[in-house]
Amino acid sequence: MVEKKINILYVDDEENNLISFKATFRLKHHVFTALSGEEAFKILETKQVDIIITDQRMPAMTGVEFLEKVIEKYPDPIRILLTGYADMNAVVDAVNKGKIFHYVTKPWNEEELNLTINRAYDKYLEKSKLKDTNEKLEVSNDQLEFLLRQRLLS
């Protein structure tokens, strides 16, 4: 069985970080990069993304603000926050508002980040499977309700 490449969107206002991330992970995964939240939303409109990794400290909008906006329109991708600062308020906000899966400190360690990506993708698959199951249950429930109404009317 061929393993599916994970679609990752990496958002960071520092181009060197984007280049480094892409160079490290492009062979294992499909990597999309964006220099800002605005640029990232353009990618999300056209590409199916499994995991979003964003830097916290960016000029136009913070990583947490970006993730809050992402949830409204794209709730499915698993979210990871990168921060180069020991800023616990940002981490708490990320968990509460951005509903992140995990947070990683910068500079990131390739092995740790790779493990986090794989765990996040497992979570993504789990959520997708649950969503599919719920949709099938909803259809079955509607069919049963219809049959019950038919019986009650006859």
Residue frames relative to the residue before (quaternion, step in Angstrom):
aa qw qx qy qz dx dy dz
M 1.0000 0.0000 0.0000 0.0000 0.00 0.00 0.00
V 0.3597 -0.7231 0.5517 0.2085 3.58 -0.87 0.98
E 0.3628 -0.7406 0.5248 0.2107 3.54 -0.79 1.04
K 0.4529 -0.6915 0.4975 0.2630 3.57 -0.89 0.98
K 0.4050 -0.6801 0.5492 0.2679 3.54 -1.03 0.79
I 0.4311 -0.6998 0.5146 0.2442 3.55 -0.97 0.92
N 0.3194 -0.7281 0.5753 0.1923 3.58 -0.99 0.88
I 0.0165 -0.8174 0.5731 -0.0560 3.55 -0.48 1.26
L 0.1663 -0.7406 0.6435 0.0991 3.53 -1.05 0.89
Y 0.0852 -0.7939 0.6019 0.0105 3.57 -0.69 1.14
V 0.0906 -0.8117 0.5770 -0.0024 3.58 -0.66 1.18
D 0.2274 0.7478 -0.5896 0.2034 3.57 -0.73 1.11
D 0.4216 -0.7232 0.4869 0.2494 3.59 -0.92 0.85
E 0.6422 0.4821 -0.3285 0.4972 3.61 1.26 -0.09
E 0.4097 -0.7607 0.4550 0.2154 3.54 -0.40 1.30
N 0.6044 0.5663 -0.3595 0.4298 3.61 1.04 -0.70
N 0.6410 0.5194 -0.3195 0.4661 3.60 1.04 -0.76
L 0.6328 0.5255 -0.3258 0.4661 3.58 1.04 -0.79
I 0.6560 0.5137 -0.3005 0.4641 3.57 0.95 -0.93
S 0.6619 0.5160 -0.2942 0.4573 3.56 0.93 -0.94
F 0.6580 0.5083 -0.3047 0.4646 3.58 0.92 -0.93
K 0.6753 0.4964 -0.2944 0.4592 3.56 0.87 -0.98
A 0.6462 0.5213 -0.3190 0.4571 3.60 0.96 -0.86
T 0.6842 0.5001 -0.2764 0.4533 3.58 1.01 -0.83
F 0.8360 0.2768 -0.0950 0.4641 3.59 0.80 -0.99
R 0.4710 0.7264 -0.4269 0.2612 3.63 1.18 -0.20
L 0.6489 0.5160 -0.3349 0.4479 3.61 1.08 -0.54
K 0.7026 0.4539 -0.2552 0.4850 3.59 1.12 -0.67
H 0.8178 0.1589 -0.0128 0.5529 3.56 1.02 -0.86
H 0.4741 -0.5747 0.5563 0.3682 3.54 -1.38 0.15
V 0.0757 -0.8252 0.5598 0.0011 3.59 -0.49 1.17
F 0.0902 -0.7445 0.6609 0.0297 3.53 -0.94 1.06
T 0.1067 -0.8091 0.5753 0.0550 3.60 -0.93 0.82
A 0.0617 -0.7797 0.6230 0.0124 3.53 -1.23 0.65
L 0.4166 -0.7237 0.5063 0.2154 3.56 -1.06 0.86
S 0.7928 0.1253 -0.0661 0.5928 3.60 1.28 -0.22
G 0.6599 -0.4884 0.3917 0.4154 3.54 -1.31 0.24
E 0.6270 0.5518 -0.3249 0.4437 3.56 1.02 -0.85
E 0.6615 0.4932 -0.2865 0.4869 3.57 0.96 -0.94
A 0.6325 0.5462 -0.3214 0.4452 3.58 1.05 -0.81
F 0.6445 0.5245 -0.3265 0.4505 3.59 0.99 -0.79
K 0.6059 0.5431 -0.3537 0.4613 3.61 1.10 -0.64
I 0.6447 0.5001 -0.3156 0.4844 3.59 1.05 -0.75
L 0.6596 0.5250 -0.3082 0.4408 3.60 0.92 -0.91
E 0.6102 0.5629 -0.3467 0.4366 3.59 1.16 -0.58
T 0.7969 0.3235 -0.1434 0.4896 3.58 1.06 -0.72
K 0.7584 0.3351 -0.1809 0.5290 3.62 1.18 -0.45
Q 0.3930 -0.6647 0.5760 0.2684 3.54 -1.17 0.66
V 0.0798 -0.8154 0.5732 -0.0165 3.57 -0.63 1.20
D 0.3195 -0.7600 0.5417 0.1640 3.57 -0.93 0.98
I 0.8048 0.0889 0.0069 0.5868 3.57 0.99 -0.93
I 0.1428 -0.7575 0.6317 0.0827 3.56 -1.07 0.84
I 0.0608 -0.7589 0.6482 0.0160 3.53 -0.90 1.03
T 0.0413 0.8220 -0.5653 0.0559 3.57 -0.71 1.04
D 0.4693 -0.6288 0.5440 0.2973 3.50 -1.21 0.66
Q 0.4913 -0.6639 0.4767 0.3009 3.59 -1.10 0.64
R 0.7848 0.3408 -0.1702 0.4889 3.57 0.75 -1.08
M 0.2276 0.7342 -0.6038 0.2111 3.54 -0.32 1.35
P 0.6128 -0.6330 0.3330 0.3360 3.60 -1.00 0.76
A 0.7530 0.4136 -0.2492 0.4471 3.65 0.65 -0.97
M 0.7746 -0.0966 0.0759 0.6203 3.60 0.98 -0.85
T 0.4897 -0.6601 0.4793 0.3079 3.55 -1.02 0.78
G 0.6786 -0.4707 0.3706 0.4250 3.55 -1.29 0.23
V 0.6453 0.5195 -0.3186 0.4606 3.59 0.97 -0.85
E 0.6480 0.5077 -0.3187 0.4698 3.61 0.92 -0.88
F 0.6375 0.5269 -0.3177 0.4637 3.57 0.99 -0.86
L 0.6908 0.4834 -0.2841 0.4565 3.60 0.85 -0.98
E 0.5933 0.5573 -0.3603 0.4556 3.60 1.10 -0.67
K 0.6834 0.4725 -0.2780 0.4821 3.58 0.97 -0.90
V 0.5995 0.5721 -0.3501 0.4366 3.58 1.08 -0.73
I 0.6464 0.5560 -0.3212 0.4121 3.59 0.88 -1.00
E 0.6260 0.5680 -0.3350 0.4162 3.59 1.00 -0.84
K 0.8038 0.2932 -0.1240 0.5026 3.56 0.89 -0.97
Y 0.7967 0.1546 -0.0479 0.5823 3.59 1.09 -0.76
P 0.0373 -0.8657 0.4991 0.0102 3.61 0.39 1.19
D 0.6102 0.6366 -0.3359 0.3309 3.61 1.16 -0.52
P 0.6497 0.5222 -0.3706 0.4097 3.66 0.80 -0.76
I 0.4370 -0.6601 0.5447 0.2768 3.55 -1.13 0.73
R 0.2627 -0.8086 0.5192 0.0876 3.55 -0.90 1.02
I 0.0614 -0.7756 0.6281 -0.0070 3.56 -0.99 1.00
L 0.2150 -0.7810 0.5765 0.1073 3.58 -0.91 0.94
L 0.1761 -0.7526 0.6272 0.0959 3.55 -1.03 0.91
T 0.0759 0.7976 -0.5969 0.0432 3.56 -0.87 0.85
G 0.3357 -0.7555 0.5352 0.1734 3.53 -0.97 0.92
Y 0.6846 0.4470 -0.2597 0.5139 3.53 1.32 -0.08
A 0.4422 -0.6555 0.5322 0.3026 3.56 -1.15 0.58
D 0.2157 0.7987 -0.5165 0.2210 3.54 0.72 1.16
M 0.2256 -0.8240 0.5079 0.1103 3.57 0.06 1.31
N 0.5903 0.5707 -0.3758 0.4296 3.61 1.07 -0.60
A 0.6478 0.5115 -0.3134 0.4696 3.57 1.01 -0.84
V 0.6527 0.5113 -0.3145 0.4622 3.57 0.98 -0.82
V 0.6455 0.5049 -0.3171 0.4774 3.59 0.95 -0.86
D 0.6464 0.5060 -0.3162 0.4757 3.60 0.95 -0.86
A 0.6419 0.5376 -0.3212 0.4424 3.58 0.97 -0.86
V 0.6655 0.4850 -0.2970 0.4835 3.55 0.97 -0.83
N 0.7439 0.4361 -0.2284 0.4519 3.58 0.79 -1.01
K 0.7915 0.3153 -0.1545 0.5002 3.58 0.83 -0.98
G 0.7573 0.3744 -0.1999 0.4964 3.58 0.92 -0.90
K 0.2687 -0.8058 0.4842 0.2100 3.55 1.36 -0.11
I 0.1342 0.8283 -0.5300 0.1229 3.55 0.80 1.04
F 0.4922 -0.6344 0.5187 0.2937 3.51 -1.29 0.52
H 0.8000 -0.0668 0.1223 0.5836 3.56 0.95 -0.91
Y 0.1659 -0.7580 0.6103 0.1593 3.55 -1.22 0.32
V 0.1625 -0.7842 0.5978 0.0348 3.54 -1.03 0.93
T 0.3747 -0.7278 0.5257 0.2314 3.57 -0.97 0.84
K 0.3618 -0.6938 0.5812 0.2235 3.52 -1.25 0.63
P 0.5259 -0.2123 -0.8232 0.0263 1.54 -2.01 1.41
W 0.4642 -0.7072 0.4653 0.2605 3.56 -0.94 0.92
N 0.3857 -0.6767 0.5855 0.2249 3.47 -1.31 0.61
E 0.5255 -0.6801 0.4090 0.3067 3.60 -0.70 1.07
E 0.6777 0.4997 -0.2984 0.4493 3.59 0.84 -0.96
E 0.6692 0.4990 -0.2908 0.4676 3.58 0.92 -0.97
L 0.6771 0.4869 -0.2951 0.4663 3.57 0.90 -0.92
N 0.6275 0.5329 -0.3334 0.4593 3.60 1.03 -0.75
L 0.6433 0.5077 -0.3135 0.4797 3.60 0.98 -0.85
T 0.6476 0.5202 -0.3074 0.4643 3.58 0.97 -0.89
I 0.6372 0.5207 -0.3188 0.4704 3.60 0.98 -0.84
N 0.6776 0.4917 -0.2963 0.4596 3.59 0.88 -0.91
R 0.6514 0.4960 -0.3115 0.4824 3.59 1.01 -0.79
A 0.6346 0.5260 -0.3194 0.4675 3.57 1.03 -0.81
Y 0.6608 0.5020 -0.3128 0.4620 3.59 0.98 -0.81
D 0.5943 0.5451 -0.3557 0.4723 3.59 1.08 -0.68
K 0.6481 0.5126 -0.2983 0.4778 3.57 1.01 -0.89
Y 0.6254 0.5416 -0.3210 0.4609 3.58 1.03 -0.87
L 0.6727 0.4933 -0.2921 0.4678 3.60 0.90 -0.94
E 0.6252 0.5438 -0.3162 0.4621 3.55 1.06 -0.85
K 0.6688 0.4935 -0.2886 0.4752 3.59 0.94 -0.94
S 0.6466 0.5257 -0.3149 0.4542 3.59 0.99 -0.85
K 0.6519 0.5141 -0.3063 0.4657 3.55 0.97 -0.91
L 0.6495 0.5167 -0.3035 0.4680 3.58 0.98 -0.88
K 0.6394 0.5244 -0.3139 0.4665 3.57 0.99 -0.87
D 0.6516 0.5074 -0.3075 0.4726 3.62 0.95 -0.89
T 0.6541 0.5172 -0.3077 0.4584 3.58 0.92 -0.93
N 0.6587 0.5078 -0.3036 0.4648 3.59 0.94 -0.88
E 0.6425 0.5155 -0.3242 0.4650 3.59 1.01 -0.79
K 0.6505 0.5023 -0.3110 0.4773 3.60 0.99 -0.82
L 0.6408 0.5206 -0.3205 0.4644 3.59 1.01 -0.80
E 0.6272 0.5436 -0.3257 0.4528 3.55 1.04 -0.80
V 0.6513 0.5027 -0.3068 0.4784 3.58 0.98 -0.89
S 0.6531 0.5105 -0.3089 0.4663 3.60 0.93 -0.91
N 0.6451 0.5253 -0.3092 0.4608 3.55 0.98 -0.87
D 0.6464 0.5123 -0.3149 0.4696 3.58 0.95 -0.86
Q 0.6548 0.5107 -0.3099 0.4630 3.58 0.98 -0.86
L 0.6526 0.5114 -0.3082 0.4664 3.58 0.98 -0.83
E 0.6394 0.5188 -0.3205 0.4682 3.57 0.98 -0.83
F 0.6364 0.5269 -0.3192 0.4642 3.56 1.01 -0.85
L 0.6670 0.4989 -0.2952 0.4681 3.59 0.90 -0.94
L 0.6431 0.5204 -0.3182 0.4630 3.58 0.99 -0.82
R 0.6487 0.5042 -0.3160 0.4745 3.61 0.95 -0.83
Q 0.6230 0.5375 -0.3353 0.4588 3.59 1.02 -0.83
R 0.6620 0.5134 -0.2950 0.4595 3.59 0.96 -0.92
L 0.6764 0.5013 -0.2912 0.4543 3.54 0.96 -0.94
L 0.6781 0.4910 -0.2923 0.4622 3.59 1.10 -0.66
S 0.7024 0.4710 -0.2842 0.4517 3.61 1.07 -0.53
